[in-house]
Amino acid sequence: MNLERTKLAVRGMTCGGCVRQVNGAVRGLAGVVACEVVLPEGTVTVVHDSDRAPVAKIVETLAEAGYGSRPWRTS
């Protein structure tokens, strides 16, 4: 297993229901070990096996759930 920690900015999250939907979509992916959604920040941090759940697959899954996302930029 090749574990990686990835933080993504997620567009469109506005409420607790959005948090549950994002969390459920990401946790449903094979290879995802942990997922933390921070609504006020608009982010999701995912611990995942980069071979089984690459970042592109996480972004695609979020898009299918109705949320745009991209890797988090601090600057």
C-alpha positions in Angstrom: 0.0 0.0 0.0 1.3 3.4 -1.0 -0.4 5.8 1.4 -0.6 9.5 0.6 -2.4 12.4 2.3 -4.1 14.8 -0.1 -5.9 18.1 0.7 -8.5 19.3 -1.9 -10.4 22.5 -2.1 -14.1 21.6 -2.8 -16.6 24.0 -4.4 -20.2 24.0 -3.6 -20.3 22.7 0.0 -22.7 24.8 1.9 -24.2 22.7 4.7 -24.0 19.6 6.8 -25.8 17.6 4.1 -23.0 18.5 1.7 -20.4 17.4 4.2 -22.2 14.0 4.6 -22.4 13.6 0.8 -18.8 14.5 0.2 -17.6 12.2 3.0 -19.7 9.3 1.8 -18.6 9.7 -1.8 -14.9 9.8 -0.9 -15.1 7.1 1.8 -16.9 4.8 -0.8 -13.7 4.6 -2.9 -11.6 1.5 -2.6 -8.2 2.5 -1.2 -9.5 5.5 0.9 -8.4 5.0 4.5 -9.6 8.3 6.1 -11.5 11.4 5.0 -11.9 14.7 6.9 -14.2 17.4 5.5 -13.9 21.0 6.9 -16.9 23.0 5.8 -15.8 26.5 6.8 -12.5 26.0 5.0 -14.2 24.3 2.0 -11.7 21.4 2.0 -11.5 17.6 2.3 -8.3 15.9 3.4 -8.0 12.3 2.3 -5.6 9.5 3.3 -5.6 7.1 0.4 -3.6 4.4 -1.4 -2.3 6.4 -4.4 -2.4 3.2 -6.5 -6.0 2.2 -5.8 -7.4 5.7 -5.3 -5.3 8.3 -7.2 -6.1 12.0 -6.8 -7.7 12.1 -10.2 -10.2 9.4 -9.2 -11.1 11.3 -6.0 -11.6 14.5 -8.0 -13.8 12.5 -10.5 -15.8 11.0 -7.7 -16.5 14.4 -6.2 -17.5 15.7 -9.6 -20.0 12.8 -10.0 -21.4 13.8 -6.6 -21.8 17.4 -7.8 -18.8 19.1 -6.3 -15.9 20.7 -8.2 -12.5 20.2 -6.5 -8.8 20.7 -7.1 -5.6 20.3 -5.0 -5.4 22.8 -2.2 -3.1 25.7 -2.7 -1.8 27.6 0.4 -0.8 30.7 -1.4 
